[in-house]
């Protein structure tokens, strides 16, 4: 691979990693979700893993709610999820 190709491939991979990296959850997001009146009890409110780790995060480990927030973040080019958007998550009250 020549240098130009490597730079282009590297830039493309980095551009994919930036939006995904912004989706990393923090314990504060769980606290803020509860404060917003959502029935979150654990990280599994948005993730399929009980304790997701920043260094091993993959979008595939998000549940439907987490994917909903990730899509919203990417669409609106946000750096962190808009927890108010959880009120727009499809489904009945038990799905909020």
C-alpha positions in Angstrom: 0.0 0.0 0.0 1.4 3.4 -0.9 1.6 6.3 1.6 -1.4 8.2 0.1 -3.6 5.1 0.3 -2.6 4.5 3.9 -3.4 8.1 4.8 -6.8 7.9 3.1 -7.7 4.6 4.7 -6.5 5.9 8.1 -8.5 9.1 7.8 -11.6 7.1 6.8 -11.2 4.7 9.8 -10.7 7.6 12.2 -13.8 9.4 10.9 -15.8 6.3 11.7 -14.3 6.0 15.2 -15.1 9.6 16.3 -19.0 9.3 16.2 -18.8 5.8 17.8 -16.5 7.1 20.5 -18.9 9.8 21.4 -21.5 7.2 22.3 -19.5 5.9 25.3 -21.7 5.8 28.3 -20.7 7.1 31.7 -22.2 6.5 35.1 -23.3 10.1 35.1 -25.6 9.4 32.1 -27.4 6.8 34.2 -27.9 9.3 37.0 -29.1 12.0 34.5 -31.5 9.5 32.9 -33.0 8.8 36.3 -33.3 12.5 37.0 -35.1 13.0 33.7 -37.8 10.7 35.1 -36.9 7.6 33.1 -37.2 4.2 34.7 -33.5 3.3 34.2 -32.1 0.9 36.8 -28.8 0.0 35.3 -26.6 0.4 32.2 -28.7 -2.2 30.5 -31.3 0.5 30.0 -29.4 1.3 26.8 -26.7 -1.4 26.6 -26.9 -5.2 26.4 -23.9 -5.6 28.7 -24.2 -5.1 32.4 -21.0 -3.0 32.7 -20.0 -1.6 29.3 -16.4 -0.5 29.0 -15.2 2.5 27.0 -12.2 0.7 25.5 -14.3 -2.3 24.2 -17.5 -0.4 23.1 -19.2 -1.6 20.0 -22.5 -0.2 18.6 -23.7 -3.8 18.4 -23.7 -3.9 22.2 -26.5 -1.3 22.4 -30.1 -2.4 22.8 -32.8 -0.8 20.7 -33.0 2.2 23.1 -29.3 2.7 22.9 -29.3 2.4 19.1 -32.1 5.0 19.0 -30.0 7.5 21.0 -26.8 6.7 18.9 -28.7 7.3 15.7 -30.1 10.6 17.1 -26.5 11.6 18.1 -25.1 10.9 14.7 -28.0 12.6 12.9 -27.8 15.7 15.0 -23.9 15.6 15.3 -24.1 15.6 19.1 -21.1 14.8 21.3 -23.3 13.2 24.0 -26.8 11.6 23.9 -29.7 13.9 24.4 -31.5 12.2 27.2 -34.7 14.2 26.6 -34.9 12.3 23.3 -35.7 9.1 25.4 -39.2 10.5 25.7 -39.5 10.1 21.9 -38.4 6.4 22.0 -41.2 4.4 20.3 -43.3 2.1 22.4 -45.6 2.3 25.4 -44.7 3.7 28.8 -43.0 0.4 29.7 -40.6 1.0 26.8 -39.6 4.5 27.8 
